[in-house]
Amino acid sequence: MSGRTKAPAFSPAEVERLLDFLREEYPDAGCALEHVNVFELLICVVLSAQTTDVSVNKVSGKLFAAWPDAYALAEADQEEVMEVIRSIGMYKTKSRNIIRLAKELCEKHGGEVPEDYDALVALPGVGRKTANVVLAVGFGQQRIAVDTHVFRVANRIGLANEKGVLRTEYALMNILPEPRWSEAHHSLIFHGRRCCTARKPACGRCVIGALCRKAGL
């Protein structure tokens, strides 16, 4: 059970209105990681853990110029990879993980990224959020990946009322229409970055202010 005070539930019509408002406000909402294929997407999402997409985009071009596919990255020298991604957080662990990940792609999946959740989370450095992003952005599946922005915004506005990431994901899956899961994921991220920020949410200019339950505030 959550320790939060329960906010009035959203009706299906209110959920649709909320998503419509966010779509109108953030028509460019989408994956901010620069990539040209699913392999690059997967590597970029792994690298983005506990750092910003902007930071990853600054190093990914050089990374993929040197090691453009799983077979090339599988043979990479970790020290060389570390030098390329040194500016991002946890670069030592991440360099090791993406090389191991590439090796497993080659050994178990013919160098291709699997379109399967269980196969993805079995890869080094790939957790539930990363797998959901890859399945949504790379393969067009309807998924809700709960990062720090989605977790904060969903629980703050009352779409969820949970303390944990996994329970928040399940709550969103229950309340959001499945055909809009991936859209909602990106919209909530943009709203969390541009308006409903962690330190000081800009409630006065919030496009969903009339619907927001302000749960947990």
Biotite code that builds the C-alpha atoms (Angstrom):
import biotite.structure as struc

atoms = struc.array([
    struc.Atom([0.000, 0.000, 0.000], chain_id="A", res_id=1, res_name="MET", atom_name="CA", element="C"),
    struc.Atom([1.181, 3.501, -0.785], chain_id="A", res_id=2, res_name="SER", atom_name="CA", element="C"),
    struc.Atom([1.596, 5.960, 2.048], chain_id="A", res_id=3, res_name="GLY", atom_name="CA", element="C"),
    struc.Atom([0.405, 8.840, -0.075], chain_id="A", res_id=4, res_name="ARG", atom_name="CA", element="C"),
    struc.Atom([-2.937, 10.573, 0.349], chain_id="A", res_id=5, res_name="THR", atom_name="CA", element="C"),
    struc.Atom([-5.283, 9.370, -2.337], chain_id="A", res_id=6, res_name="LYS", atom_name="CA", element="C"),
    struc.Atom([-6.307, 11.985, -4.893], chain_id="A", res_id=7, res_name="ALA", atom_name="CA", element="C"),
    struc.Atom([-9.625, 11.848, -6.757], chain_id="A", res_id=8, res_name="PRO", atom_name="CA", element="C"),
    struc.Atom([-9.312, 9.436, -9.649], chain_id="A", res_id=9, res_name="ALA", atom_name="CA", element="C"),
    struc.Atom([-9.214, 10.661, -13.219], chain_id="A", res_id=10, res_name="PHE", atom_name="CA", element="C"),
    struc.Atom([-12.099, 9.668, -15.426], chain_id="A", res_id=11, res_name="SER", atom_name="CA", element="C"),
    struc.Atom([-11.262, 8.221, -18.865], chain_id="A", res_id=12, res_name="PRO", atom_name="CA", element="C"),
    struc.Atom([-12.447, 11.467, -20.455], chain_id="A", res_id=13, res_name="ALA", atom_name="CA", element="C"),
    struc.Atom([-10.165, 13.515, -18.196], chain_id="A", res_id=14, res_name="GLU", atom_name="CA", element="C"),
    struc.Atom([-7.200, 11.322, -19.063], chain_id="A", res_id=15, res_name="VAL", atom_name="CA", element="C"),
    struc.Atom([-7.830, 11.838, -22.764], chain_id="A", res_id=16, res_name="GLU", atom_name="CA", element="C"),
    struc.Atom([-8.122, 15.610, -22.239], chain_id="A", res_id=17, res_name="ARG", atom_name="CA", element="C"),
    struc.Atom([-4.911, 15.684, -20.232], chain_id="A", res_id=18, res_name="LEU", atom_name="CA", element="C"),
    struc.Atom([-3.025, 13.809, -22.947], chain_id="A", res_id=19, res_name="LEU", atom_name="CA", element="C"),
    struc.Atom([-4.528, 16.051, -25.616], chain_id="A", res_id=20, res_name="ASP", atom_name="CA", element="C"),
    struc.Atom([-3.367, 19.171, -23.755], chain_id="A", res_id=21, res_name="PHE", atom_name="CA", element="C"),
    struc.Atom([0.152, 17.761, -23.421], chain_id="A", res_id=22, res_name="LEU", atom_name="CA", element="C"),
    struc.Atom([0.242, 16.752, -27.093], chain_id="A", res_id=23, res_name="ARG", atom_name="CA", element="C"),
    struc.Atom([-0.762, 20.252, -28.129], chain_id="A", res_id=24, res_name="GLU", atom_name="CA", element="C"),
    struc.Atom([1.817, 21.839, -25.813], chain_id="A", res_id=25, res_name="GLU", atom_name="CA", element="C"),
    struc.Atom([4.658, 19.512, -26.823], chain_id="A", res_id=26, res_name="TYR", atom_name="CA", element="C"),
    struc.Atom([4.111, 18.514, -30.471], chain_id="A", res_id=27, res_name="PRO", atom_name="CA", element="C"),
    struc.Atom([7.825, 17.730, -30.725], chain_id="A", res_id=28, res_name="ASP", atom_name="CA", element="C"),
    struc.Atom([7.778, 15.309, -27.781], chain_id="A", res_id=29, res_name="ALA", atom_name="CA", element="C"),
    struc.Atom([9.836, 12.259, -28.649], chain_id="A", res_id=30, res_name="GLY", atom_name="CA", element="C"),
    struc.Atom([13.126, 10.529, -28.020], chain_id="A", res_id=31, res_name="CYS", atom_name="CA", element="C"),
    struc.Atom([15.860, 13.138, -27.597], chain_id="A", res_id=32, res_name="ALA", atom_name="CA", element="C"),
    struc.Atom([18.694, 10.655, -28.093], chain_id="A", res_id=33, res_name="LEU", atom_name="CA", element="C"),
    struc.Atom([20.231, 10.956, -31.541], chain_id="A", res_id=34, res_name="GLU", atom_name="CA", element="C"),
    struc.Atom([20.362, 7.616, -33.368], chain_id="A", res_id=35, res_name="HIS", atom_name="CA", element="C"),
    struc.Atom([19.937, 6.167, -36.847], chain_id="A", res_id=36, res_name="VAL", atom_name="CA", element="C"),
    struc.Atom([19.035, 2.573, -35.986], chain_id="A", res_id=37, res_name="ASN", atom_name="CA", element="C"),
    struc.Atom([17.911, 0.379, -33.109], chain_id="A", res_id=38, res_name="VAL", atom_name="CA", element="C"),
    struc.Atom([21.459, -0.635, -32.211], chain_id="A", res_id=39, res_name="PHE", atom_name="CA", element="C"),
    struc.Atom([22.491, 2.999, -31.726], chain_id="A", res_id=40, res_name="GLU", atom_name="CA", element="C"),
    struc.Atom([19.282, 3.647, -29.786], chain_id="A", res_id=41, res_name="LEU", atom_name="CA", element="C"),
    struc.Atom([19.977, 0.776, -27.400], chain_id="A", res_id=42, res_name="LEU", atom_name="CA", element="C"),
    struc.Atom([23.551, 1.872, -26.750], chain_id="A", res_id=43, res_name="ILE", atom_name="CA", element="C"),
    struc.Atom([22.491, 5.491, -26.249], chain_id="A", res_id=44, res_name="CYS", atom_name="CA", element="C"),
    struc.Atom([19.770, 4.567, -23.763], chain_id="A", res_id=45, res_name="VAL", atom_name="CA", element="C"),
    struc.Atom([22.250, 2.473, -21.772], chain_id="A", res_id=46, res_name="VAL", atom_name="CA", element="C"),
    struc.Atom([24.678, 5.400, -21.763], chain_id="A", res_id=47, res_name="LEU", atom_name="CA", element="C"),
    struc.Atom([21.960, 7.840, -20.675], chain_id="A", res_id=48, res_name="SER", atom_name="CA", element="C"),
    struc.Atom([21.512, 6.279, -17.228], chain_id="A", res_id=49, res_name="ALA", atom_name="CA", element="C"),
    struc.Atom([22.071, 8.942, -14.556], chain_id="A", res_id=50, res_name="GLN", atom_name="CA", element="C"),
    struc.Atom([23.146, 11.514, -17.124], chain_id="A", res_id=51, res_name="THR", atom_name="CA", element="C"),
    struc.Atom([21.423, 13.750, -19.655], chain_id="A", res_id=52, res_name="THR", atom_name="CA", element="C"),
    struc.Atom([20.460, 12.977, -23.241], chain_id="A", res_id=53, res_name="ASP", atom_name="CA", element="C"),
    struc.Atom([22.390, 16.084, -24.268], chain_id="A", res_id=54, res_name="VAL", atom_name="CA", element="C"),
    struc.Atom([25.572, 14.665, -22.743], chain_id="A", res_id=55, res_name="SER", atom_name="CA", element="C"),
    struc.Atom([25.086, 11.362, -24.561], chain_id="A", res_id=56, res_name="VAL", atom_name="CA", element="C"),
    struc.Atom([24.465, 13.111, -27.872], chain_id="A", res_id=57, res_name="ASN", atom_name="CA", element="C"),
    struc.Atom([27.799, 14.878, -27.521], chain_id="A", res_id=58, res_name="LYS", atom_name="CA", element="C"),
    struc.Atom([29.709, 11.592, -27.515], chain_id="A", res_id=59, res_name="VAL", atom_name="CA", element="C"),
    struc.Atom([27.539, 9.211, -29.519], chain_id="A", res_id=60, res_name="SER", atom_name="CA", element="C"),
    struc.Atom([28.579, 10.497, -32.941], chain_id="A", res_id=61, res_name="GLY", atom_name="CA", element="C"),
    struc.Atom([32.248, 9.783, -32.302], chain_id="A", res_id=62, res_name="LYS", atom_name="CA", element="C"),
    struc.Atom([31.396, 6.474, -30.641], chain_id="A", res_id=63, res_name="LEU", atom_name="CA", element="C"),
    struc.Atom([29.445, 5.134, -33.619], chain_id="A", res_id=64, res_name="PHE", atom_name="CA", element="C"),
    struc.Atom([31.904, 6.528, -36.132], chain_id="A", res_id=65, res_name="ALA", atom_name="CA", element="C"),
    struc.Atom([34.537, 4.293, -34.536], chain_id="A", res_id=66, res_name="ALA", atom_name="CA", element="C"),
    struc.Atom([32.291, 1.312, -33.760], chain_id="A", res_id=67, res_name="TRP", atom_name="CA", element="C"),
    struc.Atom([29.226, 1.450, -36.028], chain_id="A", res_id=68, res_name="PRO", atom_name="CA", element="C"),
    struc.Atom([27.640, -1.908, -35.192], chain_id="A", res_id=69, res_name="ASP", atom_name="CA", element="C"),
    struc.Atom([27.569, -4.682, -32.627], chain_id="A", res_id=70, res_name="ALA", atom_name="CA", element="C"),
    struc.Atom([30.386, -6.640, -34.259], chain_id="A", res_id=71, res_name="TYR", atom_name="CA", element="C"),
    struc.Atom([32.714, -3.647, -34.236], chain_id="A", res_id=72, res_name="ALA", atom_name="CA", element="C"),
    struc.Atom([31.872, -2.621, -30.664], chain_id="A", res_id=73, res_name="LEU", atom_name="CA", element="C"),
    struc.Atom([32.265, -6.206, -29.447], chain_id="A", res_id=74, res_name="ALA", atom_name="CA", element="C"),
    struc.Atom([35.920, -6.067, -30.490], chain_id="A", res_id=75, res_name="GLU", atom_name="CA", element="C"),
    struc.Atom([36.579, -2.587, -29.090], chain_id="A", res_id=76, res_name="ALA", atom_name="CA", element="C"),
    struc.Atom([39.262, -1.880, -26.517], chain_id="A", res_id=77, res_name="ASP", atom_name="CA", element="C"),
    struc.Atom([37.620, -0.681, -23.326], chain_id="A", res_id=78, res_name="GLN", atom_name="CA", element="C"),
    struc.Atom([40.228, 2.008, -22.724], chain_id="A", res_id=79, res_name="GLU", atom_name="CA", element="C"),
    struc.Atom([39.505, 3.488, -26.146], chain_id="A", res_id=80, res_name="GLU", atom_name="CA", element="C"),
    struc.Atom([35.765, 3.436, -25.536], chain_id="A", res_id=81, res_name="VAL", atom_name="CA", element="C"),
    struc.Atom([36.285, 5.057, -22.139], chain_id="A", res_id=82, res_name="MET", atom_name="CA", element="C"),
    struc.Atom([38.185, 7.907, -23.752], chain_id="A", res_id=83, res_name="GLU", atom_name="CA", element="C"),
    struc.Atom([35.316, 8.596, -26.122], chain_id="A", res_id=84, res_name="VAL", atom_name="CA", element="C"),
    struc.Atom([32.576, 8.583, -23.467], chain_id="A", res_id=85, res_name="ILE", atom_name="CA", element="C"),
    struc.Atom([34.640, 9.988, -20.581], chain_id="A", res_id=86, res_name="ARG", atom_name="CA", element="C"),
    struc.Atom([32.510, 13.131, -20.295], chain_id="A", res_id=87, res_name="SER", atom_name="CA", element="C"),
    struc.Atom([29.391, 11.209, -19.215], chain_id="A", res_id=88, res_name="ILE", atom_name="CA", element="C"),
    struc.Atom([28.677, 9.771, -15.796], chain_id="A", res_id=89, res_name="GLY", atom_name="CA", element="C"),
    struc.Atom([29.780, 6.258, -14.872], chain_id="A", res_id=90, res_name="MET", atom_name="CA", element="C"),
    struc.Atom([31.815, 6.016, -18.060], chain_id="A", res_id=91, res_name="TYR", atom_name="CA", element="C"),
    struc.Atom([33.973, 3.152, -16.796], chain_id="A", res_id=92, res_name="LYS", atom_name="CA", element="C"),
    struc.Atom([31.050, 0.893, -15.974], chain_id="A", res_id=93, res_name="THR", atom_name="CA", element="C"),
    struc.Atom([29.151, 1.941, -19.080], chain_id="A", res_id=94, res_name="LYS", atom_name="CA", element="C"),
    struc.Atom([32.096, 1.295, -21.397], chain_id="A", res_id=95, res_name="SER", atom_name="CA", element="C"),
    struc.Atom([32.386, -2.213, -20.017], chain_id="A", res_id=96, res_name="ARG", atom_name="CA", element="C"),
    struc.Atom([28.643, -2.810, -20.263], chain_id="A", res_id=97, res_name="ASN", atom_name="CA", element="C"),
    struc.Atom([28.215, -1.697, -23.862], chain_id="A", res_id=98, res_name="ILE", atom_name="CA", element="C"),
    struc.Atom([31.122, -3.863, -25.015], chain_id="A", res_id=99, res_name="ILE", atom_name="CA", element="C"),
    struc.Atom([29.682, -6.871, -23.171], chain_id="A", res_id=100, res_name="ARG", atom_name="CA", element="C"),
    struc.Atom([26.249, -6.008, -24.533], chain_id="A", res_id=101, res_name="LEU", atom_name="CA", element="C"),
    struc.Atom([27.594, -5.911, -28.088], chain_id="A", res_id=102, res_name="ALA", atom_name="CA", element="C"),
    struc.Atom([29.286, -9.279, -27.597], chain_id="A", res_id=103, res_name="LYS", atom_name="CA", element="C"),
    struc.Atom([26.028, -10.841, -26.442], chain_id="A", res_id=104, res_name="GLU", atom_name="CA", element="C"),
    struc.Atom([24.177, -9.346, -29.393], chain_id="A", res_id=105, res_name="LEU", atom_name="CA", element="C"),
    struc.Atom([26.697, -11.016, -31.685], chain_id="A", res_id=106, res_name="CYS", atom_name="CA", element="C"),
    struc.Atom([26.781, -14.334, -29.856], chain_id="A", res_id=107, res_name="GLU", atom_name="CA", element="C"),
    struc.Atom([23.056, -14.746, -29.174], chain_id="A", res_id=108, res_name="LYS", atom_name="CA", element="C"),
    struc.Atom([21.172, -12.510, -31.615], chain_id="A", res_id=109, res_name="HIS", atom_name="CA", element="C"),
    struc.Atom([23.213, -12.379, -34.813], chain_id="A", res_id=110, res_name="GLY", atom_name="CA", element="C"),
    struc.Atom([24.360, -8.832, -34.059], chain_id="A", res_id=111, res_name="GLY", atom_name="CA", element="C"),
    struc.Atom([20.789, -7.527, -34.033], chain_id="A", res_id=112, res_name="GLU", atom_name="CA", element="C"),
    struc.Atom([18.793, -5.986, -31.205], chain_id="A", res_id=113, res_name="VAL", atom_name="CA", element="C"),
    struc.Atom([16.032, -8.408, -30.149], chain_id="A", res_id=114, res_name="PRO", atom_name="CA", element="C"),
    struc.Atom([12.440, -7.250, -30.295], chain_id="A", res_id=115, res_name="GLU", atom_name="CA", element="C"),
    struc.Atom([11.667, -9.045, -27.062], chain_id="A", res_id=116, res_name="ASP", atom_name="CA", element="C"),
    struc.Atom([11.495, -7.685, -23.525], chain_id="A", res_id=117, res_name="TYR", atom_name="CA", element="C"),
    struc.Atom([12.987, -10.708, -21.752], chain_id="A", res_id=118, res_name="ASP", atom_name="CA", element="C"),
    struc.Atom([15.888, -10.908, -24.214], chain_id="A", res_id=119, res_name="ALA", atom_name="CA", element="C"),
    struc.Atom([16.581, -7.197, -23.810], chain_id="A", res_id=120, res_name="LEU", atom_name="CA", element="C"),
    struc.Atom([16.681, -7.139, -20.007], chain_id="A", res_id=121, res_name="VAL", atom_name="CA", element="C"),
    struc.Atom([19.050, -10.126, -20.088], chain_id="A", res_id=122, res_name="ALA", atom_name="CA", element="C"),
    struc.Atom([21.655, -7.931, -21.810], chain_id="A", res_id=123, res_name="LEU", atom_name="CA", element="C"),
    struc.Atom([24.383, -6.206, -19.726], chain_id="A", res_id=124, res_name="PRO", atom_name="CA", element="C"),
    struc.Atom([23.358, -2.743, -18.557], chain_id="A", res_id=125, res_name="GLY", atom_name="CA", element="C"),
    struc.Atom([19.758, -3.096, -19.774], chain_id="A", res_id=126, res_name="VAL", atom_name="CA", element="C"),
    struc.Atom([16.990, -2.679, -17.222], chain_id="A", res_id=127, res_name="GLY", atom_name="CA", element="C"),
    struc.Atom([13.241, -2.372, -17.483], chain_id="A", res_id=128, res_name="ARG", atom_name="CA", element="C"),
    struc.Atom([13.231, 1.304, -18.440], chain_id="A", res_id=129, res_name="LYS", atom_name="CA", element="C"),
    struc.Atom([15.849, 0.834, -21.164], chain_id="A", res_id=130, res_name="THR", atom_name="CA", element="C"),
    struc.Atom([14.008, -2.161, -22.607], chain_id="A", res_id=131, res_name="ALA", atom_name="CA", element="C"),
    struc.Atom([10.726, -0.254, -22.685], chain_id="A", res_id=132, res_name="ASN", atom_name="CA", element="C"),
    struc.Atom([12.320, 2.718, -24.449], chain_id="A", res_id=133, res_name="VAL", atom_name="CA", element="C"),
    struc.Atom([13.893, 0.485, -27.084], chain_id="A", res_id=134, res_name="VAL", atom_name="CA", element="C"),
    struc.Atom([10.660, -1.416, -27.681], chain_id="A", res_id=135, res_name="LEU", atom_name="CA", element="C"),
    struc.Atom([8.659, 1.807, -27.925], chain_id="A", res_id=136, res_name="ALA", atom_name="CA", element="C"),
    struc.Atom([11.015, 3.988, -29.959], chain_id="A", res_id=137, res_name="VAL", atom_name="CA", element="C"),
    struc.Atom([12.885, 1.316, -31.874], chain_id="A", res_id=138, res_name="GLY", atom_name="CA", element="C"),
    struc.Atom([10.103, -1.147, -32.590], chain_id="A", res_id=139, res_name="PHE", atom_name="CA", element="C"),
    struc.Atom([6.932, 0.931, -32.309], chain_id="A", res_id=140, res_name="GLY", atom_name="CA", element="C"),
    struc.Atom([5.425, -0.996, -29.415], chain_id="A", res_id=141, res_name="GLN", atom_name="CA", element="C"),
    struc.Atom([3.186, 0.752, -26.907], chain_id="A", res_id=142, res_name="GLN", atom_name="CA", element="C"),
    struc.Atom([5.277, 0.991, -23.740], chain_id="A", res_id=143, res_name="ARG", atom_name="CA", element="C"),
    struc.Atom([5.577, 3.246, -20.699], chain_id="A", res_id=144, res_name="ILE", atom_name="CA", element="C"),
    struc.Atom([9.149, 3.780, -19.584], chain_id="A", res_id=145, res_name="ALA", atom_name="CA", element="C"),
    struc.Atom([9.246, 5.399, -16.151], chain_id="A", res_id=146, res_name="VAL", atom_name="CA", element="C"),
    struc.Atom([12.269, 7.627, -15.706], chain_id="A", res_id=147, res_name="ASP", atom_name="CA", element="C"),
    struc.Atom([12.725, 10.296, -13.056], chain_id="A", res_id=148, res_name="THR", atom_name="CA", element="C"),
    struc.Atom([10.520, 12.802, -14.920], chain_id="A", res_id=149, res_name="HIS", atom_name="CA", element="C"),
    struc.Atom([7.667, 10.389, -15.597], chain_id="A", res_id=150, res_name="VAL", atom_name="CA", element="C"),
    struc.Atom([7.769, 9.145, -12.011], chain_id="A", res_id=151, res_name="PHE", atom_name="CA", element="C"),
    struc.Atom([7.705, 12.653, -10.548], chain_id="A", res_id=152, res_name="ARG", atom_name="CA", element="C"),
    struc.Atom([5.063, 14.142, -12.831], chain_id="A", res_id=153, res_name="VAL", atom_name="CA", element="C"),
    struc.Atom([2.713, 11.144, -12.814], chain_id="A", res_id=154, res_name="ALA", atom_name="CA", element="C"),
    struc.Atom([2.637, 11.005, -9.025], chain_id="A", res_id=155, res_name="ASN", atom_name="CA", element="C"),
    struc.Atom([2.535, 14.763, -8.572], chain_id="A", res_id=156, res_name="ARG", atom_name="CA", element="C"),
    struc.Atom([-0.445, 15.344, -10.850], chain_id="A", res_id=157, res_name="ILE", atom_name="CA", element="C"),
    struc.Atom([-2.307, 12.281, -9.604], chain_id="A", res_id=158, res_name="GLY", atom_name="CA", element="C"),
    struc.Atom([-2.165, 9.867, -12.528], chain_id="A", res_id=159, res_name="LEU", atom_name="CA", element="C"),
    struc.Atom([-0.373, 7.549, -10.110], chain_id="A", res_id=160, res_name="ALA", atom_name="CA", element="C"),
    struc.Atom([-0.140, 7.438, -6.346], chain_id="A", res_id=161, res_name="ASN", atom_name="CA", element="C"),
    struc.Atom([2.885, 5.257, -5.775], chain_id="A", res_id=162, res_name="GLU", atom_name="CA", element="C"),
    struc.Atom([6.335, 5.413, -4.185], chain_id="A", res_id=163, res_name="LYS", atom_name="CA", element="C"),
    struc.Atom([8.071, 2.964, -6.515], chain_id="A", res_id=164, res_name="GLY", atom_name="CA", element="C"),
    struc.Atom([8.938, 3.097, -10.203], chain_id="A", res_id=165, res_name="VAL", atom_name="CA", element="C"),
    struc.Atom([7.485, -0.308, -11.066], chain_id="A", res_id=166, res_name="LEU", atom_name="CA", element="C"),
    struc.Atom([4.193, 0.331, -9.276], chain_id="A", res_id=167, res_name="ARG", atom_name="CA", element="C"),
    struc.Atom([4.008, 3.715, -11.016], chain_id="A", res_id=168, res_name="THR", atom_name="CA", element="C"),
    struc.Atom([4.441, 2.003, -14.378], chain_id="A", res_id=169, res_name="GLU", atom_name="CA", element="C"),
    struc.Atom([1.631, -0.436, -13.590], chain_id="A", res_id=170, res_name="TYR", atom_name="CA", element="C"),
    struc.Atom([-0.598, 2.401, -12.376], chain_id="A", res_id=171, res_name="ALA", atom_name="CA", element="C"),
    struc.Atom([-0.048, 4.311, -15.612], chain_id="A", res_id=172, res_name="LEU", atom_name="CA", element="C"),
    struc.Atom([-0.744, 1.199, -17.672], chain_id="A", res_id=173, res_name="MET", atom_name="CA", element="C"),
    struc.Atom([-4.048, 0.873, -15.841], chain_id="A", res_id=174, res_name="ASN", atom_name="CA", element="C"),
    struc.Atom([-5.193, 4.462, -16.256], chain_id="A", res_id=175, res_name="ILE", atom_name="CA", element="C"),
    struc.Atom([-3.789, 5.467, -19.653], chain_id="A", res_id=176, res_name="LEU", atom_name="CA", element="C"),
    struc.Atom([-5.283, 4.190, -22.921], chain_id="A", res_id=177, res_name="PRO", atom_name="CA", element="C"),
    struc.Atom([-2.837, 1.661, -24.376], chain_id="A", res_id=178, res_name="GLU", atom_name="CA", element="C"),
    struc.Atom([-2.712, 3.234, -27.861], chain_id="A", res_id=179, res_name="PRO", atom_name="CA", element="C"),
    struc.Atom([-1.265, 6.351, -26.189], chain_id="A", res_id=180, res_name="ARG", atom_name="CA", element="C"),
    struc.Atom([1.240, 4.784, -23.773], chain_id="A", res_id=181, res_name="TRP", atom_name="CA", element="C"),
    struc.Atom([4.353, 5.734, -25.723], chain_id="A", res_id=182, res_name="SER", atom_name="CA", element="C"),
    struc.Atom([2.999, 9.196, -26.475], chain_id="A", res_id=183, res_name="GLU", atom_name="CA", element="C"),
    struc.Atom([2.231, 9.735, -22.781], chain_id="A", res_id=184, res_name="ALA", atom_name="CA", element="C"),
    struc.Atom([5.747, 8.649, -21.833], chain_id="A", res_id=185, res_name="HIS", atom_name="CA", element="C"),
    struc.Atom([7.326, 11.314, -24.037], chain_id="A", res_id=186, res_name="HIS", atom_name="CA", element="C"),
    struc.Atom([4.781, 14.005, -23.133], chain_id="A", res_id=187, res_name="SER", atom_name="CA", element="C"),
    struc.Atom([5.310, 13.508, -19.405], chain_id="A", res_id=188, res_name="LEU", atom_name="CA", element="C"),
    struc.Atom([9.084, 13.694, -19.869], chain_id="A", res_id=189, res_name="ILE", atom_name="CA", element="C"),
    struc.Atom([8.817, 16.979, -21.784], chain_id="A", res_id=190, res_name="PHE", atom_name="CA", element="C"),
    struc.Atom([6.391, 18.373, -19.218], chain_id="A", res_id=191, res_name="HIS", atom_name="CA", element="C"),
    struc.Atom([8.756, 17.383, -16.420], chain_id="A", res_id=192, res_name="GLY", atom_name="CA", element="C"),
    struc.Atom([11.687, 19.069, -18.110], chain_id="A", res_id=193, res_name="ARG", atom_name="CA", element="C"),
    struc.Atom([9.952, 22.249, -19.242], chain_id="A", res_id=194, res_name="ARG", atom_name="CA", element="C"),
    struc.Atom([7.230, 22.966, -16.691], chain_id="A", res_id=195, res_name="CYS", atom_name="CA", element="C"),
    struc.Atom([6.688, 20.472, -13.848], chain_id="A", res_id=196, res_name="CYS", atom_name="CA", element="C"),
    struc.Atom([10.305, 20.538, -12.716], chain_id="A", res_id=197, res_name="THR", atom_name="CA", element="C"),
    struc.Atom([11.596, 18.907, -9.552], chain_id="A", res_id=198, res_name="ALA", atom_name="CA", element="C"),
    struc.Atom([12.599, 22.041, -7.670], chain_id="A", res_id=199, res_name="ARG", atom_name="CA", element="C"),
    struc.Atom([9.945, 24.526, -8.700], chain_id="A", res_id=200, res_name="LYS", atom_name="CA", element="C"),
    struc.Atom([7.002, 23.458, -10.852], chain_id="A", res_id=201, res_name="PRO", atom_name="CA", element="C"),
    struc.Atom([5.627, 26.322, -12.934], chain_id="A", res_id=202, res_name="ALA", atom_name="CA", element="C"),
    struc.Atom([2.021, 25.763, -11.952], chain_id="A", res_id=203, res_name="CYS", atom_name="CA", element="C"),
    struc.Atom([0.973, 29.230, -13.122], chain_id="A", res_id=204, res_name="GLY", atom_name="CA", element="C"),
    struc.Atom([1.605, 28.371, -16.773], chain_id="A", res_id=205, res_name="ARG", atom_name="CA", element="C"),
    struc.Atom([0.810, 24.663, -16.677], chain_id="A", res_id=206, res_name="CYS", atom_name="CA", element="C"),
    struc.Atom([-1.420, 23.517, -19.540], chain_id="A", res_id=207, res_name="VAL", atom_name="CA", element="C"),
    struc.Atom([-2.904, 20.741, -17.414], chain_id="A", res_id=208, res_name="ILE", atom_name="CA", element="C"),
    struc.Atom([-3.294, 22.840, -14.283], chain_id="A", res_id=209, res_name="GLY", atom_name="CA", element="C"),
    struc.Atom([-7.080, 22.543, -14.322], chain_id="A", res_id=210, res_name="ALA", atom_name="CA", element="C"),
    struc.Atom([-6.829, 18.761, -14.242], chain_id="A", res_id=211, res_name="LEU", atom_name="CA", element="C"),
    struc.Atom([-3.806, 18.346, -11.961], chain_id="A", res_id=212, res_name="CYS", atom_name="CA", element="C"),
    struc.Atom([-4.607, 16.727, -8.608], chain_id="A", res_id=213, res_name="ARG", atom_name="CA", element="C"),
    struc.Atom([-1.310, 17.964, -7.141], chain_id="A", res_id=214, res_name="LYS", atom_name="CA", element="C"),
    struc.Atom([-0.988, 14.621, -5.348], chain_id="A", res_id=215, res_name="ALA", atom_name="CA", element="C"),
    struc.Atom([1.937, 14.417, -2.954], chain_id="A", res_id=216, res_name="GLY", atom_name="CA", element="C"),
    struc.Atom([2.535, 18.188, -2.761], chain_id="A", res_id=217, res_name="LEU", atom_name="CA", element="C"),
])
